[in-house]
Every structure is written in C-alpha cells, then in structure tokens.
Amino acid sequence: MRKNEDGQGRGDQALVLFLLAAGALLSPALQLWVAPGMPWWTLYAVWGAIIALAALAQRQDP
C-alpha cells in the first residue's frame, strides 16, 4: 500500500466504511433488511452498496 504525499493514509476512510458496514450487517439494523415484508434481495442490495462504496473509495485519487 502506498501513502499519500501529505502523510495521511486512507485508513480513516477504510475505518469509517468498515464501521458503517458492521453497523448495517451485524447490529439490530440487520433485522430491517431481513424483515418478513422486505423483498428477498434487500440484504444483497445492501451488501452490494457496501462493495460499491469500497470500490469508489479505493479508486479516488489522493
């Protein structure tokens, strides 16, 4: 991994994204995505959005 020239890495972005993903998938919020009235694909859509955010965060230029 390379660091930005100003000395600040992407650790902050990665940590925030990890905490958001953990909050969405491991907390009581998970009950929102798997509730009986929700479509079967809702959890997959949430997971796909997390993957897309990670990809966008990785592609950003420093």
C-alpha positions in Angstrom: 0.0 0.0 0.0 1.2 3.5 -0.7 0.8 6.5 1.4 -0.3 9.9 0.2 2.4 12.6 0.0 0.9 14.6 2.8 1.4 11.6 5.2 -2.2 10.8 5.7 -3.2 7.3 4.5 -6.6 6.0 3.6 -7.0 4.4 7.0 -9.7 6.8 8.1 -11.9 6.1 5.1 -11.4 2.4 5.5 -12.3 2.6 9.2 -15.4 4.6 8.6 -16.5 2.2 5.8 -15.9 -0.8 8.0 -17.8 0.7 10.9 -20.8 1.5 8.6 -20.7 -2.0 7.1 -20.6 -3.6 10.5 -23.4 -1.4 11.7 -25.6 -2.3 8.8 -24.9 -6.0 8.8 -24.1 -7.0 12.3 -26.3 -4.9 14.5 -30.0 -4.9 15.2 -30.3 -3.0 11.9 -29.9 -6.4 10.2 -33.5 -7.1 11.3 -34.6 -4.3 8.9 -33.0 -6.0 5.9 -34.4 -9.5 6.7 -37.9 -8.5 7.9 -40.8 -10.6 6.6 -42.2 -7.8 4.5 -39.0 -6.9 2.7 -38.1 -8.4 -0.7 -35.6 -11.3 -0.6 -32.9 -9.3 -2.4 -32.8 -6.4 0.1 -29.8 -7.8 2.0 -27.9 -8.4 -1.2 -28.6 -4.8 -2.3 -27.2 -3.5 1.0 -24.2 -5.7 0.6 -23.7 -4.6 -3.0 -23.9 -1.0 -1.9 -21.2 -1.6 0.6 -19.0 -3.2 -2.0 -19.6 -0.3 -4.4 -18.7 2.2 -1.8 -15.5 0.3 -1.1 -14.6 0.3 -4.8 -15.3 4.0 -5.1 -13.2 4.8 -2.0 -10.3 2.7 -3.5 -10.4 4.5 -6.9 -10.3 8.0 -5.5 -7.2 9.9 -6.4 -5.2 11.3 -3.5 
